[in-house]
């Protein structure tokens, strides 16, 4: 038992500080990716519902591609393909030095695209659940399209979409482990380094499991409270 406690200790003799930093990178990546992916997903959902033929087709193509590709492949395309593209563009301006994309930024952008593709379907479903009469009533009251969306549609949209978006968040949280493949020092990469140095795979992978489960359970509790809070007025109205 003392041996395992030493492995998790903080300082030169243990891996506690490395795992803690990796966990911080993991949750930070997920938290900064979430708003980007959800907002982009909402824009894509609006495109799918748009009467503009080009916007509709572009939105459908986006969701088809990024829902169909494996997340790891999307990450590699963004990371390596982005470097190649930037290198070629820089070459046009006479800049020949090697360009390296930041791993955190690549993970943020790639996972954000995937989240946007999946969350857009949740947004579309929520849009379809709101009766058209609500929008018509808002227009009858003289509200502009922007005010109608912000004051009438958006509050209901968030409440209806929240369970599905919560599932998207939990998937995103797990998908952050993929960035370890592009050398970002997240929880999974630090765990792999600890396993390689100590030859204790079961112990360190079990510790990583506990950390991911903690994040998931904490998220589930917060999402449950948020759903309950947003649904209070609806429950009273139904009663």
ABEGO torsion letter per residue (X at the ends): XAAAAAAABBEAABAAAAAAAAAAAAAAAAAAAAAAAAAAAAAAAAAAABABAAAAAAAAAAAAAAAABBAAAAAAAAAAAAAAAAAAAAAAAGBABBBBBBAAAAAAAAAAAAAAAAAAAAAAAAAAABBAAAAAAAAAAGBBAAAAAAAAAAAAAAAAAAAAAAAAAAAAAAAAAAAAAAGBBBAAAAAAAAAAAAGBAAAAAAAAAAAAAAAAAAAAAAAAAAAAAAAAAAAAAAX
